[in-house]
Amino acid sequence: MSVSSEVPTSLEWLISPIGRDAFFNEYWEKRPLVVRRGQPDYFGSLLSLDEIDRVLTTQDLRYPNVTLKNAARNVTARDYTARGDALDVARVYQLFEEGSTITLAFLDSVVPALAAFCRSLEREFSFPFQTNIYLTPPRAQGARFHYDTHDVFVLQVVNSKKWTLYGTPVESPLSSQEFDASLHPRGEPTLEFGLEPGDVAYVPRGLVHDAQSGKELSLHITAGVLARTWSDLLLEYVADACLNDPAFRKSLPAGFARPDFDRAQARPTFQCLLRKLSERPDLDPVFDGFVDDFISSCPPLLRGQMAQMSGLDRVTMDSVVGARPNLIYYLRAEDGLLCLECYGRSIKFPARAGEALRFALGKSQFAIRDLPGLDDTGKMTLARRLIREGLLLIPM
């Protein structure tokens, strides 16, 4: 039996038959991608209409994690909430029947299949992902034309939707550069396409778009890429320099706001500080901080851990185990130990276990006796420890 029965989602699976290298070289942050594959059930393992109904009617979701949008008329939270932010679910469905799109934000925090899907992409991108769900009634449009401040993958699950792409008034906008119809022109249509069940599209941030359902209701998943940018890194780099060099903490020239202040006297100091920044030799501390932030933002997905713990007594040298799917971790040496950063905590191992540890975390399936670099006692000790920590799986 396979160690894991989860759907093997990945970037390759998402954009197939487009390859991973081709995507990053030709499309990522450059231009849209549309994949039509003629496989209506391709995304069926991730979501269904019945699952949407279950979530809406049993999970006590609240505004603004559930919102209704209608490009044809204004719909406010008061129209479908009661007692503050609680949903009036019957009213939600009535407004849906009248033409409003139901939007469910962060559904990966509620639906395990979507959580696993996001984790598989986070492992490849090193960026957090989130899934928003859009259930649109027939011949309707939820949001008016706009751009997003994050890149998105659009996964069509049920029926179809027609998309129109326009211009890019702000290239690669930051999260603070939100779309404003009064400031950002839509531009002329540059691409029109329809998505059928099983199709996927990639839309870079900053690209204006809108979408409309066909003769039947439409259900699609939007997977948003919450990317960290070079501007984020530069800001942290400057902040780190300020903390470690008093030259960056000196006051601006006295009287700099006076009308008679000569700014020419400030430029040499500014140029000197820029040179100091460019001459700083080590980017690693700042990069390490970004790594730590990302790793700690990935909560554990430990479905079945109770059964795993119960099965520990049956583990032998011949037992076949494997790393949990889409495990996100970082290994670093520290004070003669190996520190495994995972699940928001640091797990320490003796340095001599390094070869076996890397082997175990890199294999989806292996026999415990195949762990390299340790005697039999060490192999069993390491395997049991990794199962207890939720890093390895016993076949169930």
Buried (B, 14 or more C-beta within 10 A) or exposed (E): EEBBEBBBBBBBEBBBEBEBEEBBEEBBEEBBBBBBBEEBEBBBEBBBEEBBEEBBBEBEBEBEBBBBBBBEEEBEBEBBBEEEEEBBBEBBBEBBEBBBBBBBBBBBEBBEBBBBBBBBBBBBBEBBBBBBBBBBBEEBBBBEBBBBBBBBBBBBBBBBBBBBBBBBBBEBBEEEBBBEEEEBEBBEEBBEBBBBBBBBBBBBBBBBBBBBBBEEBBBBBBBBBBBBEEEBBEEBBBEBBEEEEEEBEEEEEEEEEEEEEEEEEEEEEEEEBEEEBEEEEEEEEBEEBBBBEBBBEBEBBBEBBEEBEEBEEEBEEEBBBBBBBBBBBBBEEEEEBBBBBBBEEBBEBEEEBBEBBBBBBEBBEBBBEEBEBBEEEBBBEBBBBBBEBBBBBBBE
